[in-house]
């Protein structure tokens, strides 16, 4: 998923290490989130969002998530298969 963590962190004048300390994780974890290598748990996403005074949806852009698109595609395929089995 895309996110605005780096943008907001820099706007607030925080280093990755400082943000990590504020939300109870490592600098490496913040870097992985910013670069899209890892997605945070819902609780970590919530904590990061609170640091910036934003909603989760304003920090983590779910509508642009590749994983969401894959999940929707998978549901459509499963629904189609299930529908064919009932014919």
C-alpha positions in Angstrom: 0.0 0.0 0.0 1.1 3.5 -0.6 1.6 5.8 2.4 2.5 9.3 3.4 4.7 8.4 6.3 7.9 9.8 4.9 6.2 13.0 3.8 4.6 13.5 7.2 7.7 12.5 9.1 9.8 15.0 7.3 7.1 17.7 7.7 7.2 17.1 11.4 11.0 17.2 11.4 11.4 13.7 12.7 14.0 11.1 11.9 13.0 7.5 11.2 14.6 6.6 14.6 12.6 9.3 16.4 9.3 8.2 14.9 10.2 4.6 15.7 10.8 5.4 19.3 7.5 7.3 19.5 5.5 4.3 18.2 7.6 1.5 19.8 9.3 0.1 16.8 12.7 0.3 15.1 14.2 2.7 12.5 14.4 -0.2 10.2 10.7 -1.0 10.5 9.8 2.7 9.8 12.1 2.5 6.7 10.5 -0.7 5.5 7.0 0.9 5.9 8.1 4.1 4.1 9.6 2.2 1.2 6.6 -0.2 0.9 8.7 -3.3 1.8 6.4 -4.0 4.7 2.9 -3.0 5.7 2.3 -2.1 9.4 -0.1 -3.9 11.7 -3.4 -2.0 12.1 -2.2 -1.0 15.6 1.1 0.4 14.4 -0.7 2.2 11.5 -3.0 3.7 14.2 -0.1 4.8 16.4 1.8 6.4 13.4 -1.3 8.2 12.3 -1.9 9.6 15.8 1.6 11.0 15.9 0.7 13.1 12.9 -2.8 13.9 14.1 -4.2 12.2 11.0 -6.6 9.4 10.3 -5.2 6.1 9.2 -6.9 6.7 5.8 -5.0 9.9 5.4 -1.6 8.3 6.1 -2.1 4.9 4.5 -3.7 5.0 1.1 -5.7 1.8 1.0 -7.5 2.6 -2.2 -4.1 2.4 -4.0 -3.1 -0.8 -2.4 -1.9 -3.6 -4.7 -2.8 -6.2 -2.1 -6.4 -4.9 -2.0 -6.6 -5.1 -5.7 -5.4 -8.7 -5.6 -7.8 -9.6 -2.8 -10.7 -8.1 -4.8 -9.6 -10.0 -7.9 -9.4 -13.2 -5.9 -12.9 -12.7 -4.5 -14.3 -12.2 -8.0 -12.6 -15.4 -9.2 -13.8 -17.4 -6.2 -17.3 -16.0 -6.6 -17.3 -16.9 -10.3 -16.0 -20.5 -9.5 -18.6 -20.9 -6.8 -21.3 -19.6 -9.2 -20.3 -22.1 -11.9 -20.4 -25.0 -9.4 -24.1 -24.2 -8.6 -25.2 -24.3 -12.2 
